[in-house]
Amino acid sequence: MPFVELFVPESRSAAERRQLADAVHAALVETIGIPEDDRFQVLRTLGAGDWLYDASYLGLNRTPNALVVRITLRRGRTAERKRALYRAIADNAARAAGVRADDVFVVLHENDSIDWSFGGGVAQYALTD
């Protein structure tokens, strides 16, 4: 668990998309202790008009080359760990595919154990709740 959605410009090659997915997963493992084999990701491509944004909101300098990352995970991480995650995603994306830090947009969605079923019609994390 977590469930990660990555939105990348369609101009990125399949290899670059995979490198970015690997970079995000590595950040999750490094900063919040996700097990290496706990990987569930969906990659989506964004066409030229699919990412609408304010290029300078909060003093940043965004371009159309954004990496948008939406992460759904169980509650319980500290603000410090979340900040470390954001930094690691930005750093890893820069190393993996040259994504500028201002172009890395991350949002977390937290939920509870009962909100997950990994298959079989069972809420595996909530068997004892």
VOGU-124450 format. One record per residue: z, x, y of N, C-alpha, C, O in turn. Coordinates in steps of 0.001 Angstrom, whole numbers, padded with zeros to 6 digits, always signed. Example, Ala and Ser with C-alpha at 12.3 -4.5 7.8 and 13.67 -1.06 7.14 Angstrom:
BEGIN
+007800+013190-005690+007800+012300-004500+007800+013200-003300+008465+014236-003319/+007080+012850-002250+007140+013670-001060+007870+012900+000030+008039+013409+001138/
***
This chain:
BEGIN
+000000+000879-001128+000000+000000+000000+000000+000925+001188+000999+001642+001124/-000622+001144+002081-001153+000151+003005-002608-000239+002712-003278+000349+001863/-003047-001217+003425-004452-001617+003408-005040-001174+004741-004547-001546+005805/-006107-000370+004669-006679+000249+005867-008116-000208+006052-008915-000201+005116/-008424-000604+007271-009802-000908+007650-010219+000092+008712-009535+000265+009721/-011344+000747+008480-011891+001703+009437-013200+001141+009970-014069+000721+009206/-013324+001140+011272-014542+000689+011940-015149+001905+012611-014525+002519+013476/-016372+002256+012213-017017+003466+012726-018425+003125+013211-019043+002193+012698/-018936+003867+014191-020293+003609+014661-021301+003768+013525-021174+004660+012686/-022295+002898+013513-023304+002970+012451-024089+004273+012500-024761+004629+011531/-024010+004987+013617-024709+006273+013722-024055+007361+012867-024670+008399+012625/-022836+007143+012413-022159+008124+011551-022748+008053+010139-022995+006967+009615/-022963+009185+009551-023514+009240+008193-022470+008760+007178-021284+008655+007491/-022928+008475+005978-022012+008081+004908-020997+009188+004643-019828+008908+004378/-021434+010432+004712-020523+011563+004499-019454+011614+005590-018282+011854+005297/-019847+011391+006838-018871+011386+007929-017893+010225+007791-016699+010384+008044/-018389+009072+007395-017501+007919+007200-016467+008238+006125-015292+007905+006278/-016890+008874+005050-015960+009254+003985-014965+010298+004485-013782+010229+004152/-015423+011257+005272-014519+012263+005837-013472+011610+006733-012309+012013+006711/-013861+010617+007514-012907+009914+008373-011919+009106+007541-010728+009071+007851/-012401+008463+006499-011497+007726+005602-010498+008689+004967-009310+008380+004877/-010973+009853+004526-010079+010864+003959-009060+011338+004997-007891+011552+004675/-009506+011498+006237-008632+011963+007307-007513+010961+007580-006361+011349+007777/-007848+009689+007591-006833+008654+007822-005856+008608+006651-004646+008503+006851/-006378+008685+005437-005485+008656+004276-004537+009862+004287-003347+009723+004006/-005063+011026+004607-004217+012222+004668-003108+012048+005705-001976+012473+005474/-003417+011436+006831-002408+011197+007863-001314+010272+007347-000136+010486+007635/-001684+009257+006594-000690+008337+006021+000214+009063+005022+001426+008850+005004/-000376+009909+004204+000402+010665+003216+001345+011633+003935+002522+011731+003588/+000828+012342+004930+001598+013372+005644+002756+012801+006446+003844+013376+006458/+002537+011680+007112+003508+011242+008122+004444+010129+007681+005593+010076+008120/+003968+009241+006819+004862+008137+006436+005113+008074+004937+005688+007108+004435/+004679+009108+004226+005050+009232+002824+004323+008319+001857+004866+007974+000807/+003116+007925+002190+002338+007118+001256+001972+008005+000055+001568+009151+000250/+002105+007505-001170+001681+008315-002324+000179+008625-002258-000611+007802-001795/-000193+009780-002710-001592+010218-002670-002537+009207-003330-003647+008989-002847/-002101+008598-004421-002991+007675-005155-002903+006231-004661-003495+005339-005268/-002185+005992-003584-002029+004649-003019-003050+004483-001904-002722+004550-000719/-004301+004264-002312-005398+004251-001336-006218+002982-001493-006844+002745-002526/-006198+002173-000438-006981+000946-000384-007588+000872+001011-006887+000582+001981/-008896+001134+001115-009576+001216+002401-010885+000434+002353-011545+000344+001318/-011232-000124+003501-012525-000763+003694-013159-000103+004909-012538-000014+005968/-014387+000357+004757-015118+000957+005869-016150-000038+006380-016915-000615+005608/-016158-000225+007684-017107-001133+008324-017841-000360+009417-017244+000451+010124/-019126-000617+009547-019897+000045+010602-020042-000887+011790-020140-002106+011647/-020051-000278+012964-020194-001008+014217-021549-000688+014821-021885+000476+015039/-022331-001740+015091-023601-001573+015782-023378-001340+017266-022244-001371+017743/-024448-001110+017983-024369-000749+019402-023570-001748+020231-022869-001328+021152/-023638-003021+019958-022929-004009+020767-021703-004595+020111-021184-005609+020578/-021222-003982+019033-020120-004565+018256-018726-004154+018719-017748-004774+018302/-018601-003146+019552-017287-002663+020008-017242-002872+021516-017865-002135+022281/-016500-003879+021922-016339-004198+023341-014981-003673+023776-013969-003981+023147/-014946-002895+024832-013717-002225+025216-013776-001855+026688-014855-001811+027279/-012637-001595+027271-012551-001046+028613-012492+000468+028470-011556+001001+027873/-013464+001146+029001-013594+002595+028796-012450+003396+029398-012211+004525+028969/-011736+002851+030376-010693+003647+031030-009317+002991+030977-008414+003418+031696/-009134+001981+030157-007838+001319+030063-006743+002322+029715-006921+003150+028821/-005622+002252+030410-004461+003143+030262-004791+004609+030539-004136+005516+030026/-005825+004821+031365-006150+006175+031798-006925+007009+030792-007058+008220+030968/-007434+006389+029751-008209+007122+028746-009682+007130+029137-010092+006429+030062/-010467+007920+028432-011900+008026+028674-012630+007744+027368-013027+008664+026653/-012801+006456+027068-013415+006051+025799-014935+006074+025865-015536+005873+026920/-015538+006324+024708-016991+006293+024578-017349+005330+023443-016460+004855+022736/-018620+005043+023265-019017+004180+022146-018816+004808+020764-019077+004153+019755/-018364+006049+020696-018191+006754+019423-016806+006562+018821-016284+007459+018159/-016221+005416+019045-014837+005160+018639-014654+005117+017128-015556+004768+016366/-013445+005489+016738-012943+005228+015398-011835+004201+015594-010819+004494+016225/-012023+003017+015064-011022+001964+015160-010374+001829+013792-011064+001653+012788/-009049+001913+013751-008315+001894+012492-007277+000774+012552-006412+000748+013427/-007389-000141+011606-006403-001218+011488-005675-001013+010166-006292-000970+009101/-004345-000888+010252-003534-000595+009071-002528-001721+008872-001737-002034+009762/-002573-002317+007693-001581-003317+007307-000636-002649+006328-001071-002067+005335/+000683-002733+006614+001666-002075+005762+002996-002806+005849+003229-003612+006750/+003855-002504+004896+005182-003122+004904+006023-002598+006051+005851-001462+006493/+006921-003421+006523+007836-003051+007604+008731-001886+007204+008926-001603+006022/+009270-001217+008222+010337-000273+007954+010156+001125+008489+011074+001938+008374/+008997+001448+009079+008821+002810+009610+009404+002894+011015+009327+001940+011788/+009972+004018+011327+010541+004227+012657+009428+004434+013679+008287+004735+013329/+009785+004266+014941+008832+004536+016023+008373+005989+015977+007209+006283+016249/+009281+006892+015636+008932+008312+015542+007855+008549+014483+006897+009284+014723/+008010+007937+013329+007003+008104+012261+005666+007478+012658+004605+008023+012355/+005723+006341+013330+004482+005696+013772+003756+006582+014782+002537+006734+014709/+004485+007157+015707+003862+008073+016673+003253+009287+015970+002165+009737+016329/+003952+009806+014981+003416+010937+014209+002141+010529+013480+001201+011318+013381/+002105+009296+012967+000910+008794+012294-000269+008732+013255-001361+009192+012921/-000063+008172+014440-001157+008077+015419-001699+009470+015759-002912+009670+015815/-000801+010421+015983-001210+011779+016326-001974+012417+015166-003001+013062+015378/-001474+012236+013939-002138+012833+012775-003523+012230+012556-004460+012947+012205/-003661+010929+012758-004979+010301+012614-005940+010902+013633-007060+011275+013284/-005513+010999+014889-006381+011563+015931-006736+013017+015626-007899+013407+015737/-005750+013814+015246-006010+015232+014935-006932+015375+013735-007874+016168+013763/-006667+014613+012684-007477+014702+011468-008910+014231+011717-009856+014819+011193/-009073+013169+012519-010419+012665+012824-011212+013684+013639-012423+013825+013466/-010523+014384+014517-011199+015428+015297-011684+016548+014381-012819+017008+014500/-010818+016981+013467-011201+018049+012529-012292+017588+011562-013204+018353+011249/-012206+016365+011096-013128+015876+010066-014526+015591+010605-015525+015875+009945/-014588+015026+011817-015896+014577+012291-016067+014693+013804-016969+014076+014371/-015225+015464+014451-015384+015678+015882-015089+014470+016757-015600+014383+017873/-014280+013543+016279-013932+012363+017082-012918+012786+018147-011902+013408+017839/-013205+012444+019384-012299+012759+020492-011044+011900+020392-011118+010751+019958/-009901+012434+020785-008636+011697+020707-008692+010382+021486-008125+009384+021042/-009369+010363+022644-009471+009132+023429-010284+008061+022719-010221+006888+023086/-011046+008454+021707-011875+007506+020963-011230+007037+019660-011887+006387+018846/-009962+007357+019456-009256+006911+018255-008317+005775+018648-007355+005974+019391/-008612+004591+018141-007864+003372+018456-007211+002906+017159-007906+002626+016182/-005878+002818+017140-005142+002464+015926-004244+001277+016210-003583+001221+017246/-004224+000330+015288-003277-000786+015388-002633-000990+014019-003306-000967+012989/-001319-001189+014032-000569-001453+012807-000211-002925+012732+000145-003538+013738/-000306-003491+011533+000163-004849+011242+001209-004707+010154+000901-004246+009055/+002440-005097+010444+003507-004982+009453+003798-006344+008830+003693-007386+009476/+004165-006296+007561+004532-007520+006859+005598-007206+005817+006169-006115+005814/+005865-008164+004934+006947-008038+003960+006409-007885+002536+005220-008086+002290/+007280-007535+001616+006889-007295+000222+006167-008477-000396+005214-008288-001152/+006597-009679-000093+005990-010874-000681+004558-011092-000214+003834-011896-000802/+004143-010398+000823+002815-010585+001394+001718-009784+000688+000587-009728+001172/+002043-009163-000453+001079-008309-001155+000894-008757-002598+001859-009000-003323/-000369-008859-002996-000726-008996-004404-001841-008002-004676-002899-008072-004052/-001622-007093-005584-002601-006067-005905-003518-006480-007052-004342-005689-007512/-003373-007704-007503-004207-008233-008566-003402-009012-009573-002173-008936-009602/-004091-009750-010385-003437-010502-011445-002671-011730-010964-001955-012364-011739/-002823-012068-009669-002104-013218-009137-000607-013005-009047+000163-013964-009089/-000186-011744-008922+001236-011401-008919+001574-010666-007629+000789-009841-007164/+002723-010955-007053+003237-010216-005899+004070-009052-006443+005293-009152-006545/+003409-007964-006786+004042-006847-007493+005248-006267-006771+006221-005879-007419/+005208-006200-005460+006331-005618-004704+007511-006580-004587+008609-006167-004213/+007297-007847-004901+008336-008857-004677+008857-009446-005980+009403-010549-005971/+008707-008757-007080+009141-009295-008365+010647-009494-008442+011132-010330-009205/+011379-008728-007656+012847-008849-007701+013421-009616-006519+014633-009824-006451/+012569-010041-005584+013065-010794-004413+013401-012226-004785+013830-013001-003930/
***
